[in-house]
């Protein structure tokens, strides 16, 4: 499972965020509150959804370490922000893009491979920028045939 190395452009997103930990994952509730309201967001270039994780500096990926997760859609710059939502800008940067097939509950070995095997031998290191998944036309909520792109921020060693 080799990634494609890409530069992701600066992207403006609008959506909802929630502080959480891996042990206290509030993703489902956050997405359930966002999805019925996503159509309130104008100037969307497509139907893609972005699931974004913003980790603090030197994040240890521990079960009880807090981070911020976002349920968002990309928008054009200057798009009005609906009440109760926020804007997040992902800066341009280099990413390793992996394709994940399956349900979220089965993703642990996939991420263990990325961070435990691929990254240490890749010639790259993890960069401190948002990590995200793009949920496009092949994404099917909780379906084993679902596909999504996983974007890991990297920099050269």
C-alpha positions in Angstrom: 0.0 0.0 0.0 2.1 2.9 -1.3 0.8 6.4 -1.1 0.8 9.1 -3.8 2.8 12.1 -2.8 0.9 15.3 -3.6 0.8 19.0 -2.8 -2.7 20.0 -1.5 -3.5 23.6 -2.2 -4.7 26.0 0.5 -8.3 25.1 1.1 -11.0 26.9 3.0 -13.5 24.7 4.8 -16.7 25.4 6.7 -18.2 23.0 9.2 -18.4 22.0 12.8 -15.6 21.1 15.2 -15.4 19.1 18.4 -12.6 18.5 20.9 -12.2 14.8 21.6 -9.7 11.9 22.3 -9.4 8.5 20.7 -10.8 7.0 23.9 -13.8 9.4 23.8 -14.5 9.6 20.1 -17.4 12.0 19.4 -17.1 11.8 15.6 -20.5 10.2 15.0 -22.4 12.7 17.0 -20.5 15.6 15.4 -21.2 14.3 11.9 -24.9 13.7 12.8 -25.3 17.3 13.8 -23.4 18.6 10.7 -24.9 16.5 7.9 -28.5 17.9 8.0 -27.1 21.4 7.9 -24.4 21.1 5.3 -26.7 22.4 2.6 -26.8 25.8 4.4 -23.3 26.3 3.2 -23.0 28.1 -0.2 -20.2 28.3 -2.7 -19.3 24.6 -2.6 -17.3 23.4 -5.6 -18.6 19.9 -5.2 -20.2 17.3 -2.9 -17.0 16.2 -1.2 -16.8 16.1 2.6 -13.6 16.6 4.6 -13.1 14.9 7.9 -10.2 16.8 9.5 -8.1 16.2 12.6 -6.1 19.1 14.0 -3.5 17.7 16.4 -1.5 19.8 18.9 2.2 20.2 18.5 4.1 17.0 19.4 0.8 15.0 19.5 1.6 11.5 20.9 -1.5 9.7 19.4 -2.3 8.5 23.0 -5.8 7.3 23.8 -6.5 10.2 26.2 -4.7 13.0 24.4 -7.1 15.7 23.2 -7.3 17.0 19.6 -9.9 18.7 17.5 -11.9 17.0 14.8 -13.9 18.7 12.1 -16.8 17.8 9.8 -16.6 20.1 6.9 -17.1 21.0 3.2 -14.7 22.9 1.0 -15.9 26.4 -0.1 -14.8 29.4 -2.1 -13.0 32.1 -0.2 -15.4 34.7 1.3 -18.3 32.3 1.7 -20.6 33.3 4.6 -20.4 31.1 7.6 -23.8 29.8 8.8 -24.6 30.3 12.5 -23.2 27.6 14.7 -20.5 26.7 12.2 -16.8 27.7 11.9 -14.2 28.2 9.2 -10.9 26.2 9.0 -8.2 27.0 6.4 -5.8 24.1 5.5 -2.5 25.6 4.3 -0.9 24.4 1.2 1.5 21.5 1.8 3.0 18.2 1.0 0.9 15.1 1.8 1.1 11.3 1.5 -2.3 10.2 0.1 -3.5 6.7 0.9 -6.7 5.0 -0.2 -8.6 3.4 2.6 -11.3 0.8 1.8 -13.6 -0.4 4.5 -15.4 0.8 7.6 -13.9 3.1 10.2 -14.0 0.5 13.0 -11.5 -1.6 10.9 -9.0 1.2 10.2 -6.6 0.7 13.1 -4.2 -1.7 11.2 -4.3 0.7 8.2 -3.1 3.7 10.4 -0.7 1.5 12.3 1.0 0.6 9.0 1.2 4.3 7.9 2.7 5.6 11.1 4.6 2.5 12.3 6.0 1.1 9.0 5.6 3.4 6.0 6.5 6.8 7.6 9.7 5.7 9.4 11.2 4.2 6.2 9.7 6.8 3.7 12.3 9.6 3.8 9.6 11.9 5.2 8.5 12.9 8.6 5.1 14.0 9.9 4.5 17.7 9.5 2.4 19.8 11.9 -0.6 20.6 9.7 -4.1 19.2 9.6 -4.6 15.5 8.7 -7.8 14.8 6.8 -9.9 12.3 4.9 -11.7 13.3 1.7 -15.1 11.5 1.5 -16.0 11.6 -2.2 -18.4 9.8 -4.4 -17.1 6.3 -3.4 -17.6 7.0 0.3 -20.5 5.0 1.8 -21.1 5.5 5.5 -20.2 2.3 7.5 -20.1 0.1 4.3 -17.3 -2.4 3.8 -17.0 -1.3 0.1 -16.6 2.4 1.1 -13.5 4.3 -0.2 -11.9 7.5 1.1 -8.6 9.3 0.6 -6.4 9.7 3.7 -4.1 12.7 3.6 -1.1 12.6 5.9 0.9 15.9 6.2 4.6 15.2 5.5 7.9 17.0 5.1 11.2 15.8 3.8 13.8 14.8 6.3 
